Amino acid sequence: MSSSKITYLNKNKKKDYLYILDIDGTLIDSGGAGRKSMEKACESLFGQTIKLNAKDVAGRTDSYIFKHILKKIYPKNRFSVDLTEFKTVYIRNLLEELRDKPTNYLKGAREFTDFLEKSSGYTPALLTGNFKKAAKIKLKEIADKFEFGAYGDIKTNRNDLFFDALGLYQKKYNKNPDKTVVIGDTPFDIECAIKGNAISVAVSTGPYSKEDLKAADFVLEDLSQWPSLLESI
Ligand SMILES: [Mg+2]
């Protein structure tokens, strides 16, 4: 379907739909840059070699991952390592990892975010486990297409971020969206949508298969299927 047809379809759209998108595995594939940067941070801060696999981190908030790492390193002790220090080292490593590397936007991601940004009646937002700074570093030039975002800086539970995102919408527009759609690549994204009474859309461009994601209202191969998704919602 051509984008001109989409514009026509939505020309008289009066309702406001809030589209909340995840980053890793949904909009981009950073090739494990986040994991590598965390592993390096553990090496330099704790002198420990930690191995994180894709499913250890997918759908989790950065604060959750950090706490999970600390539990692995200090299983018996109460720990008092400051998240701020970890964040600083992690962000520095991430900048280094991604410097001079072109961003690998997943299929349909750029076109879809362009459409949401330019079309009236749609509010594009982010809901990501990434620290806010990490989200900007990873998204590069498409970061500004989103009106606001809920990030994993403090909260360890992704579901709580949904209410942060909704709250930001309510604060900005002084009303509730007519429909809210959550798009992500993990069962955690689906759970988050369900907890928020939102429409869940899963994409199989992350570490989970379509079968793993079948609990979603809509399961897509990738974001290039956005025109038919918009018609269905
Ligand atoms: Mg993801």
Boltz pocket constraint, residues with backbone or C-beta under 6 A from the ligand:
constraints:
  - pocket:
      binder: B
      contacts: [[A, 22], [A, 23], [A, 24], [A, 25], [A, 26], [A, 58], [A, 59], [A, 184], [A, 185], [A, 186], [A, 206]]
      max_distance: 6.0
